[in-house]
Amino acid sequence: MDNRNDVAPVVTLGQWIVTLIVLAIPLVGFVMMLVWAFSNGTNPNKANLCKAYLIMTVVAIVCFMLFGGLAFLSAMGGASQAGM
């Protein structure tokens, strides 16, 4: 097993609370998520959280667009048939 000496400092409860509050702010949270995810000076635990949060945000947006688009097309198809 690999013995590593590069252990990241523990992120405290207060730091996690501040992180989650900042991420909850709509535009600022997205920008900070990108900064924390890809910055070299960020704690690796916080960086991994932000990377996972970013992936889940992209998945949610894609699902919303896919299912919203299908619902829109379905509604438009029904509206065009009702008008005939």
N, C-alpha and C positions, 0 to 999 in steps of 0.2 A: 504494500500500500504506500502511496506517495505521502510523505510527511511535508506539509506545507506550513510556511511561516507567514504567509500573506493573508492573515485573517482580518476581515473587515470589522470595524467597530460596530457595536450593537446600536441599532436605531431605537431610540427610546420611545415610550408610549406617546409622549408629548409631540415628538417629531412625526410620528405616524399620524396623529390627529391633525396636525397642521398640514401635512402632505395631503390627506384625504379632503380637508376643507378646501385647500387650494385647487385640487383636481375637480371639485364640485362646481367651481366657478366656470361658467360656460366657455368663454373664449380664452381667458387667462389660464384655465386649467389645461386646455389643449396645448397651448404654447409651452407651459411648464412641463407637461408630460413629455413633449419632444425634447426639451432641454435636459430634463433629468434622465431620460432614456438614453440619450446619446452623448452626454457630457462625460469627459474622462474623470472629473473631480467628484462625481456623485458616488455616494455609497453604493456598492454593487447590489445590495438588497433593494434599495429604492429604485435603482436603474432597472432591475429585473421586474419589479412591480409595475413600473411605468411602461416597459416593453409589453408585458402581458396585458395591461390595461389598454394600450394602443391597439394591439391585435384584436382584443375583444370589441373595441369601438369600431374598428374597420369591419369586422364580421357583422356587427349589429347594423351598421349603415348599409352594407351590401344586402342583408336580409330584408331590411326595411324597403330598400329600393326595389328588390326583386318582388316581394309580396305586394308592396304598394302598387308597383307597375302592373302586376297581374290583376289586382283588384280594379285598378283604373281601366285597364283594357276590357275586363269583364263587364264593368259598368257601362262603358262606352258601346260595347257590342250589344248589350241589352237595350240601351237607349236608341241605337240606330234601328234595331228590329222593331221596337215599339212604335217608332215614327213611320214605319212602312205601312 
